[in-house]
Amino acid sequence: MKVDVAGAPSTPLPASILAQGPNLIVSIHAALDDEQLLRLQRDLLDRVGQNRSRGILIDVAALDVLDSFAARTLGDLAYMAGLRGARTVVVGIAPAVAMTLVRLAVHMPVTKTALDLEEGLAWLGS
């Protein structure tokens, strides 16, 4: 059983983190609440150091909603990972999600985006 920072049992995140070479590939399988997003952010930053990762690819293709907190948290993660030497790219943003983010004037600062996994990995490899 995993335990969170406060010592309480933690439930598994609906996301998976896979190390592939110098990169971490994160697939988010379902919408994450605010606490889960912050836990994912902490876990990824820890893994960057453990694996000496140079890149993070976050796949959000399974999401049909990306709220302003999630967008800001992903942007913050990209900035924090950059301070640790890793570049971040978010891939798989659905057209409806992109339109909603723009209409609501939600910005993902310091975050590179790509159409899909292949394009994101190519960007991380360059």
C-alpha positions in Angstrom: 0.0 0.0 0.0 1.3 3.4 -0.9 1.2 6.2 1.7 1.1 9.9 0.8 3.2 12.6 2.4 0.8 13.1 5.3 1.0 9.4 6.1 -2.5 8.5 4.9 -3.0 5.6 2.5 -3.1 7.0 -1.1 -5.2 5.6 -3.9 -3.5 4.9 -7.3 -3.7 7.8 -9.7 -5.6 7.3 -12.9 -2.3 7.9 -14.7 0.7 5.9 -15.6 4.4 7.0 -15.7 6.8 5.1 -17.9 10.5 5.7 -18.2 11.7 5.4 -21.8 15.4 6.3 -22.2 16.0 9.8 -21.0 12.2 10.6 -21.0 9.2 10.0 -18.8 6.0 9.3 -20.6 2.8 10.1 -18.6 -0.6 8.9 -19.8 -3.5 10.4 -18.0 -6.4 7.9 -18.3 -9.2 9.9 -16.6 -9.8 13.4 -15.2 -7.8 14.1 -12.1 -9.0 16.2 -9.2 -6.9 19.0 -7.8 -5.2 16.8 -5.1 -4.4 14.1 -7.7 -2.9 16.7 -10.1 -0.7 18.1 -7.3 0.4 14.5 -6.4 1.2 13.8 -10.1 3.2 17.0 -10.2 5.2 16.0 -7.1 5.7 12.4 -8.3 7.0 13.6 -11.7 9.4 16.0 -10.2 10.7 13.3 -7.9 11.1 10.9 -10.9 13.0 13.5 -12.9 15.7 13.4 -10.3 15.6 9.7 -9.7 15.8 8.8 -13.4 17.9 11.8 -14.4 15.2 12.4 -17.0 15.8 15.0 -19.8 12.1 15.1 -21.0 8.5 14.6 -19.9 5.8 13.8 -22.3 2.2 14.1 -20.9 -0.5 12.5 -23.0 -4.0 14.0 -22.3 -5.8 12.4 -25.2 -8.2 10.5 -22.9 -9.4 13.7 -21.4 -12.5 15.5 -22.7 -12.1 18.3 -20.1 -9.1 20.3 -19.0 -10.0 23.0 -16.5 -8.0 26.1 -15.7 -6.4 24.5 -12.5 -5.2 21.5 -14.5 -3.8 23.7 -17.3 -2.0 25.9 -14.7 -0.7 22.9 -12.9 0.7 21.4 -16.1 2.2 24.7 -17.0 3.8 25.0 -13.5 5.1 21.4 -13.8 6.8 22.3 -17.1 8.4 25.3 -15.5 9.5 23.3 -12.4 10.8 20.4 -14.5 12.7 22.9 -16.7 14.4 24.2 -13.6 15.5 20.6 -13.0 16.8 20.2 -16.5 13.9 18.4 -18.2 11.8 19.7 -21.0 8.0 19.0 -21.0 5.6 18.5 -23.9 1.8 18.0 -23.6 0.2 15.9 -26.4 -3.2 14.8 -27.4 -5.3 17.9 -26.6 -8.7 17.2 -28.2 -10.1 19.9 -30.6 -13.0 20.6 -28.2 -10.6 21.0 -25.3 -8.4 23.4 -27.2 -11.4 25.5 -28.2 -12.7 25.6 -24.7 -9.3 26.6 -23.3 -9.0 29.5 -25.8 -12.6 30.7 -25.2 -12.0 30.8 -21.5 -8.7 32.5 -22.0 -6.8 29.7 -20.1 -3.1 29.8 -20.8 -0.6 27.0 -20.2 2.6 29.0 -19.7 6.0 27.6 -20.6 4.4 24.5 -22.0 5.2 23.1 -25.4 2.3 21.1 -27.1 2.3 18.6 -29.9 -0.4 16.8 -31.8 0.4 13.3 -30.7 2.9 11.0 -29.0 5.1 10.6 -32.1 5.4 14.4 -32.6 6.0 14.9 -28.9 8.8 12.3 -28.8 10.4 13.9 -31.9 10.4 17.3 -30.2 12.0 15.8 -27.0 14.6 14.1 -29.1 15.7 17.2 -30.8 
